[in-house]
Amino acid sequence: MEINAGIPNSKDKLQVEGGKTDRETKKASESVENAPVFINHAAIAWEESRRKWTGDPSEKPEKVAKDPIISWTLDYDDLLSTNEPFAERIPLPEMVDFLVDIWYDEGLFD
């Protein structure tokens, strides 16, 4: 008496499901090759608009590193003791570095 009489073997099942002919395989590959290529027109328009605003990066001169405006010997108290403005604007990254260094020295930044 067989218990598995109504269940096909897994090998038989694979042959039926996966048994595509060469003609079917060629048709599937041809349909992929002939499918229209997606072109993102919005992305292309955005890049062109961006290029108009920012310009060509190859034409821009390289930035020359400047000496820091805030002296490394300047103390926090020295900075706050005067009301005179600096001769030129202090870039934000330089000011942040200065404050972080001060906070580390005073133990306020961990």
C-alpha positions in Angstrom: 0.0 0.0 0.0 1.5 3.4 -1.1 0.9 6.5 0.9 2.3 8.9 -1.6 0.2 7.7 -4.6 -1.5 11.0 -5.3 1.6 13.3 -4.7 3.9 13.7 -7.7 7.6 13.4 -7.1 9.5 16.6 -6.7 11.6 15.8 -9.8 8.4 15.4 -11.9 7.1 18.7 -10.6 10.3 20.5 -11.5 10.3 19.2 -15.0 6.7 20.3 -15.6 7.2 23.8 -14.1 10.7 24.6 -15.2 10.5 23.0 -18.6 10.5 26.0 -20.9 11.4 25.4 -24.5 14.2 27.3 -26.3 11.6 29.2 -28.3 10.0 30.5 -25.1 13.3 31.5 -23.7 14.3 33.4 -26.8 10.9 35.2 -26.9 11.4 36.3 -23.3 14.9 37.6 -23.9 13.8 39.4 -27.1 10.9 41.1 -25.3 13.4 42.4 -22.7 15.7 43.7 -25.4 12.9 45.4 -27.3 11.4 47.0 -24.2 11.6 50.8 -24.2 14.4 52.4 -22.1 13.2 54.6 -19.3 14.5 58.1 -19.5 14.0 60.3 -16.5 13.3 63.7 -18.2 12.7 65.4 -14.8 16.1 64.5 -13.6 17.8 65.7 -16.8 15.9 69.0 -16.5 16.9 69.4 -12.9 20.6 68.8 -13.7 20.5 71.4 -16.4 18.8 73.9 -14.1 21.3 73.2 -11.4 24.2 73.6 -13.8 22.8 77.1 -14.8 22.7 78.1 -11.1 26.0 76.6 -10.0 28.0 76.9 -13.2 30.6 74.4 -14.4 32.8 73.1 -11.5 35.8 72.8 -13.8 35.7 76.6 -14.5 35.7 77.6 -10.8 39.1 78.5 -9.3 40.3 76.4 -6.4 39.9 77.9 -3.0 43.1 79.0 -1.4 43.4 78.1 2.3 43.4 81.3 4.4 45.1 81.9 7.6 42.6 81.7 10.5 41.1 85.0 11.6 41.0 84.1 15.3 44.5 83.7 16.7 45.2 80.4 18.3 46.7 82.2 21.3 43.4 84.1 21.8 41.6 83.2 25.0 37.8 83.2 25.5 38.0 86.1 27.9 40.1 88.1 25.5 37.4 87.5 22.9 34.7 88.8 25.1 36.6 91.6 26.7 36.4 93.9 23.7 33.4 95.4 21.9 35.4 96.1 18.8 34.4 94.1 15.7 36.9 91.9 14.0 38.6 93.2 10.9 36.8 90.6 8.8 34.0 88.1 9.3 34.9 84.9 11.1 33.8 81.8 9.1 31.4 79.6 11.1 33.6 76.4 11.0 36.4 78.4 12.5 34.3 79.9 15.3 32.8 76.4 16.1 36.4 75.0 16.3 37.4 77.8 18.6 34.4 77.3 20.9 34.8 73.5 21.0 38.5 73.9 21.9 37.6 76.3 24.7 34.8 74.0 26.0 37.2 71.0 26.0 39.7 73.0 28.0 37.1 74.0 30.5 35.6 70.4 30.7 32.2 71.5 29.4 32.2 69.4 26.3 32.5 65.6 26.6 
